Structures are given as structure tokens and as C-alpha cells.
Amino acid sequence: MLCRLMGVNRRGFDDDLWRQDRDPDPEHEEKLEWFNDLDETSGNTYGSRRMPKALRAV
């Protein structure tokens, strides 16, 4: 009933609850920071092919 009121499907709601219970992974957070920095410096022009190559070069 809560999912219907919020307008979300149950799977998405359950996934969100599961993610909130986990401790943050410092390695994952660092990779996200690299990704966001690279995306910003590239002017948001790197796509799915160039981004992984650039991240491997870091």
C-alpha cells in the first residue's frame, strides 16, 4: 500500500531500503569521486567508451 501511495514499484522500494542499511564502501565512494571529477573536467562529453578508458588511465 505504501508503494502505491508513493507511486513506486515494490522492487525499487525494497532496493532503496536495502541500500540504506549497508555501510558505505570507501573504495566505491572514491571511485565515484574520480568519476564525477573526470566527468566535470571533460565538460560532460565522455561517453560509455571514453569514460572507462580515462578511468583506467588514472
ABEGO torsion letter per residue (X at the ends): XAAAAAGBBAAAAAAAAAAAABBBBAAAAAAAAAAAAAAAAAGGABBAAAAAAAAAAX
